[in-house]
Amino acid sequence: MGITIKDIARICNVSVGTVDRALNNRPGISPKTKARILQVAKEYNYRPDYVAQSLARGRTMTIGLVLFDLYNRSFAQLANAVEASARKRGYSVDLVLTDKDPAIEKEVLNRLHARKSDGIILFPINEGPEFEEYLQSLGTPIVTICNRLSDHWDYVGINDRQAMKEATQHVLAQGYEHLVYICPPLAYRGVTNIYTQEERYQGCLEALAEVPEGRKVSLEVIEDKDYVEVLRRMPLEEQKTAIMCSCDAYALEVMHYVQYERQLRVPDDVGIIGFDSIDVLKYIRPELTTVEYNVEQMGCEAVNLLLERIESAGSQKDVTVKERKQRIIDYKIIQGNSL
C-alpha cells in the first residue's frame, strides 16, 4: 500500500490540511513547508487517491464526451480540444462513440451515468420529446454540440444554415450552372437527428431561391452513401458543374475520384467545395475551398459551459429554458483553388 496524505503529515509534523494545500498548490502555506512536503511526497512516490478525492468532493472529476465516430477529422479535432480544455480544469474525459446508432447512444449515456460522470458533452443522434425526457431523467448536466435538440438544452455550434447559404452564393458567383449537392445523412431525415446537415442543405436551397430571374441554375442532390457510384453515372463535363459537399470528408473522396478515376481537372473541368476545414487539407492539392470554423474553440466553449453547470451544483432539471445558453462559433469561407 502506498503512502497516504496522513503519512506525509506525520512525517513532516504538519496537519493533513497543510499537506493538502501543498499537494494541490493552494495558498496558506509557507514556501519552506511546502517544499518539505513536496520533497517527502516525491521520496515516498506518493500517488493521489482519486477515489477518495471524488468521495470528498462529491464529484468524480470526469466528464463524458459522446461523438458519432472519429473517422471524420473534425470529430477527432473536437475530441482533442475537449480533452485538453478539460484537463486544464482538472477533469478527465471519458470518450464514447455511438457509430450513429440511436440505441448505442442510449447505452453509452447509461454507462456514463452509471460511472457518475459529472457532466456530458453530447453530439446527439436521437431527438424528440421522449429522448429529451430520458435525458432529463439522468439528472446530469448536459451540453449539446452541433446537432441541436431544443431550447431546453445548452448548445454550442455554428450557424450552419447561413454558412452554407454564403458558401452556395460564393459558388454561384463563380458562374456555375449546375450544382451537385452531396449529403448522405439526408437519407435519414425523420429517423435520426441530422440537424447540422439539414441546416446546411436548407442554406443551399435558400441561396438558390434568391438567384435572379433569367439565370438558370440546376441542382442535383445525392443522398446515397455510395455517392461516388452515383457520380460515375453523371456527365459532369456537359455543364459548368460544381460539386458541393456537406463536409470535407466527402469532398476529399470526390476530389480523388474526379482527378484520378475520372481524369478531370479541378477546377477547370469541375469545381469542388467542402465544409469544416479539417486540418489535413493543408496536404491536399489543389487547395480545397471550404467553410472554416474554429473546432478547438467549439470544444473549449462546450467544456466551459458544462463546467459552469457542474460547478453551480444544479441538476439538469433545475435550469429553466430562459437560463439556457448557446455559444455560436464564427465561420468564414476559405478560398482555395478548387473552384
Secondary structure, 3 states (H helix, E strand, C coil): CCCCHHHHHHHHCCCHHHHHHHHCCCCCCCHHHHHHHHHHHHHCCCCCCHHHHHHHHCCCCEEEEEECCCCCHHHHHHHHHHHHHHHHCCCEEEEEECCCCHHHHHHHHHHHHHCCCCEEEECCCCCCHHHHHHHHHHCCCEEEECCCCCCCCEEEEECHHHHHHHHHHHHHCCCCCEEEEECHHHHHCCCCCCHHHHHHHHHHHHHHHCCCCCCCCEEEEECCCCHHHHHHCCCCCCCCEEEEECCHHHHHHHHHHHHHHCCCCCCCCEEEECCECCHHHHHCCCCCEEEEECHHHHHHHHHHHHHHHHHCCCCHHHCCHHHCCEEEECEEEECCCCC
